[in-house]
Amino acid sequence: MSSTLQLAKRFREVLLDGLWIANTNFKDQLSTVSWEQATMKIGSLNTIAMLTFHVNYYIEGLINVFEGGDLEIRDKYSFDLTPIESQNQWEKLLTKLWNDAEKFATLLEQMPDSKMDQTFVNEKYGTYLRNIDGMIEHCYYHLGQITLIKKLINNAYPV
């Protein structure tokens, strides 16, 4: 299997359908979260909705580069979530994440393996491989946070 196909598989695992590393994934964890839970603030932690937006913000930014555009994302905007005030708004955010995740994986599958060693936008960012690996690791990091926040909410407000 080519390296881009393997990376796309790993990316889908953390976001859409995998159980191998964390025995869960974003879709599994977020499918049972209501908009009230997603926006519930626990101490100084980010909300589940904010973390969901944050992860998708970076996915969107890399998609833009994969499609030949510039790297337009900036860390300072990565938590600029418009307030979620309904289940419909929450579901739209989730649908956007699932669609963008699949698009990211599909674009990655279409890349030649030789692209992985090429510079990603600017030498200071390293290679495509470094950035794609970083994206997968970033997703697992926030998946862990979401899982813990969800447990805190469920323990404080059992259904």
N, C-alpha and C positions, 0 to 999 in steps of 0.2 A: 504494500500500500504506500502511495506517495506521502511525503511529509505534509503536504497541504491537506490531503484527505484525512490524515491522522489528526492534524490540528483542528480541522472542522469538526471531526467527531468529538474531540475533547471539549471544544467550545459548546457543542450541542448538549453534551453530558451535563455540564454545570448549569446551563440555562433551561434546557427543554426536556430532557428525558433520561438523564443518567443517574446511576446509583453507585458507581464504582468508588469514587474517592470519598464522598461525604454521606453516602447512602441516601441522598436526597438531591434535589435540584431546585432552581428558582420556581419553575412552574408548579412543582409539587408543593413547595412551601407556601407560595402565594395564592394558590387556588382556593384555599379555605380562609383567606383573610378578608374581612369586610372592610369597607372604606373607613368605618369608625376605628377599627383596629389599626389599619394602615396609617392613620393620622394621629394615633394616640401617642402622646409624648411621655416617655419614661425618663425621668431625671434629665440629665444633659445629653442623652443619647439621641441620635438622629431617628426620625420616624421611619417605619417600614416604607412608606410612600416616598420619602426623601431618598432613601437608599435605592429604591427601585428606579426613580428618576435619574439619580446619579450614575448608576451602572449603564442605563440606556443612553445617557448623554455621551459617554465615551464610546459606546458601540456606534452611535450615529456618526460621531466624529471620524472614526476609522472607516466606516462605510464610505463617507465622502472622499477620503483619500483613495480607497480601493477603486472608486469609480472615476478617478482622475482629477478630483478636486483638491483644494488646499486643506491643510490642517487648520481648521477654524475654531476648534474648541479651546477653551481656557479654563484652568482649574477654578478660578474665582467665580465662574458661572455654573459650576457642575452641581450645585445644590439649589439652583434658582427654580424651584418647583412652584408653579401656580397652585394656590390652595385647592385641595381636593375637598369638595363639599357634598358629594353624592356617590352612591354606588356606581352610577353610570360613568362619572368622571374617573373613578378608580379603575373600572373595567376598561375604559379607553386607554389608560396608561399601561395596563397589563397587556392589552392587545398590541399596542405599539411596541412594547418590549418583545413579545413573542415574534411579531413580524420582522422587527429589526434584527433580532437574533438569528432568525432563519435566513434573512438576506445576507447578513455578515458571513454566516457559514457557507452559503451558496457561492458568494463572491470569492471566499477563501478557497473553496474546492476548485474554482476555475483558474486559480493562479498557477503558473508553472512553479515547480519546486525551486528553480533557479532564482526566483524572485525573493525567496526567504533570506538570502545572503546580501541582498541589495539594501542600500541606505533607505531608511524610512523618512522621507521628507527632507531631513537635515541630519548631518552626521551626528549632531548632539543627541539625537533620538535613537541612534543605533540602527539596527537592521529591522526588516519586516518581521523576522522570526522573533527578535527580542520584544517587539511591540505586541505581537499576537500572543506570545507566551505571557507577557505582562498582563494582557487583557484577561486571559483565562485565570491567572493567579488573582487578579483584582476581583474578578467575579466570585471566586471561592472565598476570598476574604470577606466580602460583603454578604455572601450567602450565610456564612457563619454568624455574622451580626444579626441578620434577619431572623435566623433560626432561634437565636438566644432572645431577641426582643419579643418574638412571637411567644416563646415559652413564658417570659415574664408577664406578658399581657394575659395569656391564658391562665396562669396561676393566680393572678390578681383578680381576674374577672372570668371565672370558669362559666362555661355555657351550661 
